Structures are given as structure tokens and as C-alpha cells.
Amino acid sequence: MIRRLNCPICEKDLPLEIDGNHAIFPFCSQQCKFVDLNRWMNGEYVVSETLSPEQVYEELSQQETPPEYE
């Protein structure tokens, strides 16, 4: 049995025509997609991870220097 996906905003079933290649996936509508974007822009969603100073240093040391700063 195939389980239908739900919109993460309104929790309605996604229409059958919305698959992983659709422009609004995983949302059911453009409106839900904009609601999600607005939440990111207002800081309601965050991706956070506590990093130790050693981890920060390691991340920075692995980055390549942009050409204009060489």
C-alpha cells in the first residue's frame, strides 16, 4: 500500500499530480509554500547546532579563500 504524503503546513493530502519533481513539492499549494517561506524569513524556523570553538576553527580552516583575497 502506498502512503499519501501530507502538506507540512496545512496537513492536507498532496494532490496526485504533485510529486518530487513538482515546483511546489512538498506543499499542496503555492500559498502553503509562501507560508513556509515567511516562517523562515521571520525566524520561526532555525537550523541550529551548538559548535565548540574547535569545530568553528576547523570549519573555517577548511574553507577556501575567495580569489579576490588571495
ZIFEN-V474710 format. One record per residue. N is the residue number from 1. RES is the residue in one small letter. PHI is phi as a letter, one per 20 degrees, with the letter a starting at -180 (* if undefined). OMEGA is omega in degrees with one decimal (NA if undefined). BURIAL is # if it has 16 or more other C-alpha atoms within 10 Angstrom, else .. Layout:
N	RES	PHI	OMEGA	BURIAL
N	RES	PHI	OMEGA	BURIAL
//
This chain:
1	m	*	179.6	.
2	i	e	-179.4	.
3	r	e	178.8	.
4	r	f	177.2	.
5	l	e	177.9	#
6	n	d	175.2	.
7	c	f	-179.1	#
8	p	f	-179.5	.
9	i	e	-174.7	.
10	c	d	177.7	.
11	e	m	173.3	.
12	k	f	173.9	.
13	d	f	175.9	.
14	l	f	174.8	#
15	p	g	-177.1	.
16	l	g	-177.7	.
17	e	f	178.7	.
18	i	e	177.9	#
19	d	c	-176.7	.
20	g	f	-179.9	.
21	n	e	-177.3	.
22	h	f	-174.6	.
23	a	f	-177.7	.
24	i	d	179.0	#
25	f	g	11.0	.
26	p	e	-177.9	#
27	f	e	-178.4	#
28	c	e	-177.3	#
29	s	b	176.5	#
30	q	f	179.8	.
31	q	f	178.9	.
32	c	f	177.4	#
33	k	f	178.8	#
34	f	f	175.7	.
35	v	f	178.9	.
36	d	f	178.9	#
37	l	f	179.1	.
38	n	f	178.6	.
39	r	f	176.3	.
40	w	f	-176.3	.
41	m	f	179.0	.
42	n	e	177.2	.
43	g	n	177.6	.
44	e	f	175.4	.
45	y	d	173.8	.
46	v	b	171.0	.
47	v	d	-176.1	.
48	s	c	177.3	.
49	e	b	178.6	.
50	t	f	179.8	.
51	l	d	174.5	.
52	s	f	176.8	.
53	p	g	178.7	.
54	e	f	179.0	.
55	q	f	178.3	.
56	v	f	179.6	.
57	y	g	-179.5	.
58	e	f	178.3	.
59	e	f	-178.4	.
60	l	f	-177.8	.
61	s	f	179.9	.
62	q	e	179.3	.
63	q	f	177.1	.
64	e	e	177.8	.
65	t	f	177.6	.
66	p	g	-175.7	.
67	p	g	-176.3	.
68	e	f	-179.1	.
69	y	d	-178.4	.
70	e	e	NA	.
//
